[in-house]
């Protein structure tokens, strides 16, 4: 299938969905697989490896316990954006849990994706998150035990990208209370 989508004539004819149309679909597709909407295209979510699950859980725990009142950590929950509804591994949003009983957040302060087999898509999503005004976006490169950090949004683009390795400390610019050593995510 990837070869078919590499053909420009075919790719131009892909039928895209709006976020509203996507909301009218069932939570699961006809094969009972979970999906997310990225740039108007419904994409099946990948199964999670043990490494992905362990790192995502540890990341969520580190972040959730460090947040001040007025910020909420969400795990694998949708963000409703202009033409997409991704479900990042961890998102820090302004507000309280009660604010999201009737609708998903439409932006976030800080978003993390854990990449084991999805590095290319997670890097591509940087533009999606920047366009949504998300101040800081991080890709956890789990197999390399690194953290790729995108920050300083300007006109829908991140101006800065840096890579942090095991011994280095991540200090969020968007949410200063979020601070941890990169290797904390990977200790057995």
C-alpha atoms as one frame of an Amber mdcrd trajectory, in Angstrom:
protein
   0.000   0.000   0.000   2.748   2.576   0.659   3.850   2.252  -2.974   0.343
   3.144  -4.148   0.301   6.297  -2.028   3.699   7.281  -3.434   2.017   7.851
  -6.815   1.117  11.579  -6.957  -2.005  10.968  -9.082  -3.354   8.486  -6.525
  -2.364  10.563  -3.516  -4.195  13.571  -4.991  -7.398  11.511  -5.200  -7.444
  10.317  -1.598 -10.820  11.240  -0.132 -10.210  13.326   2.957 -12.523  13.736
   5.945 -13.234  16.786   8.033 -12.989  16.543  11.806 -16.824  16.654  11.995
 -17.125  13.774   9.507 -14.525  11.825  11.455 -16.541  12.314  14.666 -19.532
  10.634  13.021 -17.544   7.439  12.445 -17.468   4.655  14.999 -14.562   4.620
  17.432 -13.314   1.470  15.697 -13.166   0.815  11.953 -14.792  -2.238  10.338
 -11.775  -4.358  11.329 -12.185  -3.253  14.968  -8.943  -1.303  14.870  -8.472
   2.123  16.414  -7.774   5.085  14.162  -6.846   8.739  14.290  -7.364  11.565
  11.805  -4.185  13.175  10.471  -4.476  15.904   7.830  -7.920  14.642   6.853
  -6.731  11.055   6.372  -7.898   8.243   8.646  -4.847   6.306   9.798  -4.920
   3.054  11.739  -3.084   3.319  15.020  -0.161   0.945  15.392  -0.044  -1.699
  18.079   2.151  -0.702  20.999   5.348  -2.548  21.795   6.245  -3.211  25.432
   8.966  -0.542  25.133   6.445   2.026  23.876   3.958   1.239  26.638   6.555
   1.332  29.409   8.129   4.607  28.263   4.752   6.289  27.673   3.534   5.299
  31.160   6.724   6.494  32.830   6.588   9.768  30.869   2.965  10.352  31.858
   3.748   9.687  35.530   6.744  12.068  35.510   4.712  14.836  33.930   1.409
  14.397  35.782   2.999  14.689  39.217   4.876  17.869  38.290   1.982  19.967
  36.992   0.638  22.972  38.856  -3.072  23.620  39.236  -4.637  24.766  35.979
  -2.802  22.233  33.833  -3.874  18.648  33.110  -1.872  15.735  31.715  -3.797
  13.599  29.240  -2.625  10.199  28.021  -3.489   8.955  24.518  -6.510  11.278
  24.376  -7.568  13.262  21.303  -6.720  16.838  20.503  -9.241  18.306  18.044
  -7.278  20.416  15.570  -8.230  22.117  12.292  -7.971  19.057  10.007  -6.759
  16.406  12.424  -7.532  14.608  15.635  -4.287  13.027  16.812  -4.026  11.107
  20.074  -0.576  11.974  21.404   0.979   9.754  24.032   1.000  12.646  26.515
  -0.430  16.145  26.204  -0.405  18.900  28.798  -3.434  21.148  28.381  -4.701
  24.220  30.191  -7.825  23.777  32.286  -9.247  21.002  34.422 -10.612  17.523
  33.690 -14.154  18.919  33.881 -13.428  21.273  30.974 -13.248  18.317  28.610
 -16.467  16.418  29.350 -18.173  17.783  26.221 -15.291  18.429  23.836 -11.637
  17.561  23.389  -8.970  20.226  23.856  -8.186  22.198  20.719  -4.570  22.890
  21.591  -2.005  22.033  24.243   0.942  23.615  25.952   3.201  20.600  25.555
   2.874  17.332  23.585   4.940  14.141  23.634   4.944  11.232  21.201   6.864
   8.045  21.967   8.406   6.752  18.744   9.461   3.145  18.434   8.222   2.279
  14.930   6.573   5.590  14.023   9.502   8.023  13.937   8.785   9.425  10.448
   5.107  10.123  11.213   5.878  11.567  14.639   8.444  13.939  13.114   5.994
  14.895  10.379   3.405  15.721  13.041   5.644  18.554  14.273   4.138  20.790
  11.589   0.621  19.774  12.639   1.280  20.678  16.271   3.065  23.929  15.407
   0.111  25.037  13.261  -2.170  24.363  16.252  -0.091  26.719  18.399   1.312
  23.991  20.641   4.277  25.687  22.260   6.511  22.657  22.617   6.538  19.228
  20.988   8.793  16.323  21.913   9.436  12.996  20.217  10.840  10.339  22.523
  13.182   8.262  20.349  12.828   5.181  22.514  15.327   2.870  20.841  18.028
   5.566  20.766  17.111   6.732  24.286  16.941  10.330  23.117  14.452  13.180
  23.222  13.864  15.351  20.159  12.501  18.740  21.256  10.729  21.248  18.988
  10.001  24.702  20.398   9.532  28.426  19.723   6.509  28.495  17.424   6.323
  31.266  14.863   3.791  31.447  12.020   2.876  27.782  12.351   6.441  26.456
  12.429   8.871  25.446  15.130  12.006  27.550  14.933  14.194  25.380  17.165
  14.906  21.666  17.279  17.372  19.986  19.598  18.188  16.446  20.637  18.804
  15.532  24.263  20.620  12.339  25.238  20.515  10.142  28.331  22.384  12.256
  30.910  20.836  15.565  29.818  17.910  17.254  31.523  14.737  18.214  29.700
  13.408  21.508  31.044  10.182  22.490  29.340  10.016  26.059  28.121   6.231
  25.858  27.794   5.594  24.249  31.196   8.612  25.025  33.409   7.525  22.618
  36.160   8.125  19.718  33.754  11.755  18.779  34.238  13.449  15.373  34.129
  16.630  13.618  33.057  16.150  11.847  29.736  17.484   8.556  31.121  14.667
   8.514  33.725  12.407   7.374  30.888  14.496   4.276  30.178  15.772   2.918
  33.488  14.815  -0.718  33.957
